[in-house]
Amino acid sequence: MMTMKRIYFVIMAVVAVMATGCKDNKFLDLKDPDSFDDSKFYRDSADMEGLLSSAYQAMRPAYDKLFFVTEMKSDNTTTTDMGTSGGLYYTFVSHNVTSSNTIVAEIYNSFYFCIHRCNVLLEHIDDVPMGDADKARIKGEAMFLRALSHFYLVRLWGPVTIMRHTVSGTEETKKLKRNSVEEVYDFIIEDLQTIADGSMLPANCTGARFGHASRTAACALLGKVYLQQAATQGMSSRYNNAITYLEKALTVSGYTGFGKAYNKLFTLEGQTDEEIIFPIMYMANADEGSNFAQYFQPSGATGLTSALPGRGFNAGQENLFNEFEDTKNGFPVMDRARLSWAIRPYNSTYYTKKYIDTNPSGYGGNIWFELRFGDVYLMLAEAYERVEGNASANAIMYLDKVRTTRPSSTLKDYATSMANATYAAAYPTLRAAIFHERRTEMCFENQRWFDLMRLYPNANDFVTYMRSVNEPNVGAKYTAFQAYEILLPIPYDEVFINPDLGQNEGY
C-alpha cells in the first residue's frame, strides 16, 4: 500500500512536470522535457493512483471560483464585495470582464492543468505493471475528468484547444491553435461514450470510493453534453442522444427516487446521499477546505452559514427570490422546502443555505455537487419537451418527479399547477415551466448561465433577455449587455505567448 510520503512525492513530481515549463501559471508552457524524465518515475499502481488523485485535485481551483462566471454573470446573483483593482468581483455582475481578469485566468488554467495531468497518466499507464481492472478504472476516471474539463472550457470560451496529449516544451505550445466548437464536442463525446458504453468504471461509487467518477456519472455527463450541443449548436437530433444517456444513467445506477428532503441534502451529513452522482470533494481542513459557506454568507455576517465573516459573493437577487412559488404572489401553494433553504432573505439581500458549515475553525467541509439526479430528471424533461413538444407526457412525468416526489415537497403537479391562473400566466408553456423549475431547483449550483445558453441559443435573443431583466427597486440591470459577453475572453497571457490562439470577438 502506498505510504503518504510516496503519494506526496508523486503529486509533487506532477507539479514539477508542469511547473518547470510554466511561468505565472500559464497553461501553454506545460512541460520542459529536459527537466524531468517522468517515463522512469511511474512504476506501479500506487504511482498511478497518486497521479489520478492529483488530477482530481487540479480541478478544485476552478470550482472555487466558477460561481463568478456562472451564477454571478447570470440573473441569479450579485455581490456586495466589489473587489480591488477597479472592482474585480463586480465586473462579472456588470459584464465588464476583460482578458486580464485573474479569476478568468485561474479557472481556464485549472481545467487545463487537470487535462494535462490526465494526459500524463494516460500516456504512461500502459507501461506500468498492474491489474487490468485497476488499469481500466484509472483510465476511465482520467478520461472522465478530461472530458468534463473540456466541456467547461467549450461552454465558457467557445473554440478552445483540444489537449489530446501532453505538449513538449515552449516551441510546441507556440504552435497550438484553437479547435472549433464542433471538434471539441466530438472529442468530449468520444471519451464519454467509451466509458458510458463500456465496463471501465463501476456503476456507482460509494463508501470510500465516493467522489470518484462512475459509469453512471459518465452517462449523466454525456447526456448533459448532448443536451447542450443540441440546443446551442442547432443539432436537434442530439436531443434523442441526450435522452438515451440520461435514461441510461438511471438504469445503470439503479436509482429509484429522492430519499432526502431538500434541506437535508444540503447538509454535511446529507451531502453523500445517493442522489449525488459526482461531487467535487472538499474536507474541513486548512489544505482541502471549501470556502463556499463563508463566501456566500452576507458580507460581515457570521453564524448564518460560516463562523467566519461573510464575503457577500453570490448574493441572491430579488428577482430570483420572486421566482419561487408563493401563495402571497398568487400561486396555489408555497414552495416551502426550497424557500426555507435554497434562498433566504437577510436585511436587503439574500443568501443560500446550500453551503453551511459553522465549525469554529472556519474550514468548510461542503462538497460541490457537479451532477445529481434532480438535475438528470429536469434534463430529461427538457430533452423530451424538445422532441415531443408542449404536451409531452414524458417531459411532464420527469418534471413532476422534481415537483412532487421529494419527501419535503409541497408543490402541486404540473397539470394542477397549470389550472392556477398565476402559474399559467407566469409559465405559459411546458418549456417555460421546466426552466422555471431548473432555476428554483438548481440555483447556486452553477447551472443558470448554461441553462440560459440553451433557452436562448440565438445571441440576439440572449441579449434581449438579459436586457429585459428587472431587479425590484433597481430596474433593468443589464441594459449594456452585448452578445460577445456570452463567452469569456481568452486570458491575456495565453494570447501574448501564442498570438495564433486569437481572442474571442469583442475583447
N, C-alpha and C positions, 0 to 999 in steps of 0.2 A: 504494500500500500504506500502511496506517495506521501512523504512527510511534508509538513507545512513549509519547511525550509526549501525543499525541492520545488514545490509549487511556486514559491516566491521567485526562485531563480528562473523558472520557465516564463513567468509573466514578465519579469524584468528583461529577459532576453528578447521577448517580442517587442517590448517597449524600445529596447536598444536598436532592434532592426529598423523600427520606424523612426526613431529619433535621430540616428546618425545622418540620415539624408534629409532631415526635415527641420527647417528653420521656422520659428514663430508659429508652430503648429499648422503649417500648410499641408494639405493632403498630397499635393503634387510631388513633393520631394520625399517620397515614402521610404526609400531604401538606398543605401550605399552598398553595393555588392562586395566591396573590398573590406568592409568594416567588421563583418561577422559571418562566418560560414555556418549558416543555420542548417545546412544539409547534414552536418555532423552532430548537431545538438539534439534533435528529436530522436529518441532511441526506443521508447516503449509506449504502451497505452497511457501510462501516467503522464508522460510528457504531452500527449495529445489531449488528455482531459484538461490539463493545465492551460494549454493553448486555447481550447474551446472556452474555458472559463474567462480568459482574457478577452475573447470576442464578445461574450455577453457583457462584460464589464465596460467595454468600449462604448456601448450604447447609452450608458447612464447620463453622460454629459448632455446628450441630445434631449433625452426625456426630462432632464432637469429644467430645460428651457422651452420645450415645444409649445407650451401654453401661450407663449408670446406670439407665435406665428399661426396659431390655430384658433384659440378662443379669443384672445385679445384683438386680433385682426378682424374678427367677425362682429356680429351684432350682439353677441352674448355678454362680453365682459369688457371691463376697462381697468384702469389702475389709478390709485391715488398717490403713487410714488412716481414722480416724473422721471427720476434718474438724472445722473450727471451728464456732462458733455452735450448740452443742448437738449436734454430730455430724452435720453436713450430709450427708456422704457415706454414713454408715451408715444414715441414715433410709430409704434405698432397700432395704437389706437387712432392716431391722427393720419396714418398712412403717409408718413414721411420717411420711410426706411430708405437708407442709401447703401451703396455697395461696401462702405466702410463700417457698417454696423457690426459690432463684435459678437453680438448674440447670434446673428445670422451665420457668421463665420464659424462659431462654435458648433452649431447644430450641423452645418454642412460637413465640417471636418470630422465630427464624431461619427457620422454614418460612414464616411469613407474609411476612417480608422477601423471600424468594425468590419467592413468589407475586406480591407487589407488583411486583417488577422484571419478571417475566414479563408481567404485565398492562400495564405501561408500554410494553413492547416491542410487544405485540400491538395496542395501541391506536394506535401511531404508524407501524408498519412499512408499512402500505399507502400512506402519504403520501410514502414515501421512494423515489426513483428507483433501481431496482436490478433485476437479472435475476430472472425468475420462479422459476427453480430455486433460487437462493440464498434468495429470499424465502420460498419454501415450506419449505425446510430449516430456516431460522431460526425460523419459526413453529412447525414441528413440534417442535423441541427445546424451545422455550418451553412449549408445551402439555404435553410430557412432564414437564418439571420441575414445572409447576403441578399436574399430576395426582399425581406422586409425593409432593409436599409435602402435598396434601390427604389422600392415603392414610395418611401417617404421622399426621396430625392426627386423622383419624376413628378410627384404631385405638387411639391413645393417650388421646384425650379424649372419644370418642363424638360427640354432637352438637356441631358446630363451625360457624363462619361460613364459608359459601362466598364466596370473593372472586372474582367474575366480572369485575370491573373495578376500576380504581383509585378510591379514595374521595377526596372533595374537601373536606378540612378537618374541623374538630372537630365541627361540627353533624351532618354526615353520619355520622361514625363513632359518634356517640352514639345513632344510630337503628339501628345494626346489631344483628341478632339471630342466634342460632344456628339452623342448619338441622338437620333430622332426619338421622339416620344414613343412611336410605334415600336422601334427597335428595343427600347428599354422595357416596354411591356412584354415583348416577346421573350426577352431574357428572363424576366421575373417569372413568367408563366412556365417556362421550361424548367426552371429549378423547382417550382412548387408542384408542378404536375408529377415530376419524378418522385417526390415524397408522397404526395396525396394518393397516387395510384399504385404505390409500391408498399414494401414492408420494412423500410429502413428504420422507421420510428414506431414506438409503441402507440396504441390508440390514445391513451391518456397518460399524463404524468402526475402522479400523486405522491404523497408522503415525502420522502427525501428527494424525489425527482421533480417535485412541484417547482415550477419556474423554468423548466426545460421545454423545448419545442416538442410537440407531439404530432402524430398523423392528423388528429382532429384539428390542431392549430393550423397545419398546412392546408387542409380542406377549407377551413373558415377564411383564412387569409386569401387563398386562391379565389374563393367566391367573392370576397371584397374587391380583389384586383379586377376580376371580370366585370363587376358592377360599376366600378369607377371608369374602366375603359369603355364600357358600353355607353355610358351617359356622356362622358366628356370627349370621346373620340368619334362619336357618331357611328358606333358599331353595334347596332341594336341586336344583332344575332347573338352577341355575347351575354345578353340577359339570361338566355337559356343555360349557358355555361355557368353563370353565377348561381342559378337555381340548383343545377346539378351538384355543385360542390358544397354549397351551403347546406343542402339536404343531406349530402354525404357526411358532413361534419356531425349532424345529428345522429345519423345511423352508426357511424364509426365509434362515436363517443358513448352511445347508449343513453344519452341524456334524455330524461323524461319530463323535465319541467322545473320551475323555480322551487327551491326548498327554503330559501331565506326571505324574510321580509326585507323591503328595500333598505331600511335604516340598519338592519343587522348585517347586510352585505358589506356596507362601507364602515366596518369597524376592524380593529386589529384582530379580533377573534374571528370575524366572519370572512375576512378577505382571502381565505384559502378555500372558499366554498366551491363546490363542483361546477357552479355557473362560470367560474373563471377558466377560460381556455388557455390563455397565455398572458402572464404578467411580466412586468419588468420588476425585478426583485430589489428590495432595499432592506436593510436591517438597522435597528435603532442603536447605532454606534457612530463614533467620530468618522470612520472611514467609509461606511456604507449606508449612512442615514439619508433619508429623504427630507427635503425642505418644504414640501407642499403644505403641510399643516401650518407652518409659520408664514410662508409666502402668501397664502390665500386668506389668512386671517386679516381682518380690518386693520389698517395702519394704526399702530400704537396700542391696540387691544391685546390683552393677554388672557389666557384661560378659556377662550372660546373653542379653539382648536389646537392651540400650542401654548406651552409655558413661556415661549419666547415672544417678544413684542412682534406683532404682525407687521407685514410689509405692505399690505394693501394691493398686491398683484392679483390679477384675475378676479377683480371685484365684479359681482353680478350687476348687470344693468336692470333698470326698472322694466324695460320692455321685455326682458327675459322673464322676470318675475311675473309679469302680467300674462305671459304665455301659458302659465299653469292654470288649469281649470279650477274655478272657484265659484261657489254659489253667489257670492256678493257681486260677481260680474255676469250673472245670469245663466251660468252653466248648471246642469241638473244636480251635480254633486261636486264636492271639493276634492281635489287631488291631494288628500291629506298626507299620504305617506311621503310623497316627493316634496311637497311644500314644507314639510317639517324637517327635511334632511338635505335635499339637493340644493335648496336655496333658502336663505334666512335673512330677514331684514336686520340691520344694525345701524342705528342713527340714520344717516342719509344715504347709506349704501347697503349692499347685500353681499353675503358670503355663503360658501358652501361648507357643509359638514361631511362631505365625502372623504375628506382627508383630515383626520383628527387623531392626534397623539399628544396628550398633555403631560407626558412624563417629565419630571423636573429637569432632566439632563438636556432637554430640548432636541435631542436627536430623534428624528421621525422614523417610525417603523412602517409607514404607509407604502405599500407597493403600488405600482401603476397597472391598471387593467388595460392591456392592449387589445385583447379580444375576450368577449364574454357572450353568453348565449342570448342575453337580452338584445344585444346588437345583431346577432345572427337572425333572430326572429324578425326584427324590423327590416333587415336587408332582404330577407325572403319576401316580406310583404311588399317592399319596394320593387323588387325584380318581377314578382308576379303581376303587380299592377301594370308595369310597363308592357308585359307580354299579353296579359288577358284583359286589360282595360279597367275602367272605373267601377265595374261591378264584380270584379274578380273575387270569387268565394275563397280562393286560396290566400289572396292578399289579406282579406278581412279576417280569415282564421288566424294568420300569424300576427296581425295587428292586435286582435283580441287576446292572444296569449300574453302580450305585454300589458294590455289594459286591465285584464280581469283575473288572470290566474296566479299572480304573485300573492302570497299569503296576506300581505298588508294592503293590497289594492282596494280602493273604494270606488274606482271608476266603473262606469257602465260600458257595456259592449258597444261596438261601432253602430249597429243598427238602432239601438235605443238612444244613443247619443245624437244620431242624426235626426231623430224626432224632436229634439230640442232646438228651438229657433236660434238661440245664441250659438250653439256648436255648429249648426248647419251653415249659418252665415259666416262664421269665422273660418270654417274648413269645408267649403262647398264641394270639393272633390275628394275622392279617396286618396289621391296623391298628396293633397294638402294635409289631410288628416295624418298620413303616415309621417310626413316630415315634421308636423307638429309633435307627434309622439316621439320622434327621434330627438327633437330639440329638448323636450322635457325629460326624457329618459336618460339621454346621454350627455347633458350639459356638464361642463367642467371635465370632460374626458377626451378633449382634443379632437372631436369629431365634426364640429359645426362648420369649419371652413371647407372641408372636403364635401360635406353634405350640400353646402351652397353651390359648390362647383357642379355637383350632379343635378341639382334642382335648376340651376341657371347655366347650362353649358355654353350658351351663346354669350360672348363677352359683353355685348351691349345690354342684354337682359340682366346680367350680373351687376353691371354698373347702375342700371335703372333701379334694381332692388336696393342696393347699398345706399343710393342717394335718397331713397324713399323712407329709410328707417328713421323713425321719430322716437326720441327718448323723452318721456314725460318731463315737463318743466325745463327741457333743454331745446327741443326741436330737432330738426334734421341735423344729424351729426356728421354725415359723410358726403356732403354736397360736392366736395372736391375730389372724390374718389375717381380714379382713372382705370381703364381696362388693363393697362400694363401692370397695375399693382395686384392683380390676381396672383401673379408669380412673384417670387423673391428675386433680388439681384444676386448674381454670382459674386461671391466675395472678391473685393478689390485685389487682394494679394494673389489670388489664383489667376486672374486675368493679367496682372502685371508680370507674373512669372511666365505665363503662356498666353500671349495675345490671341493665338489661334482659337482659344476657347470661346472668345466672343462674350458679349454681355447681353442679357435679356433686354429687349426693347424698352426704352423709356428711362433706363437707369444710366 
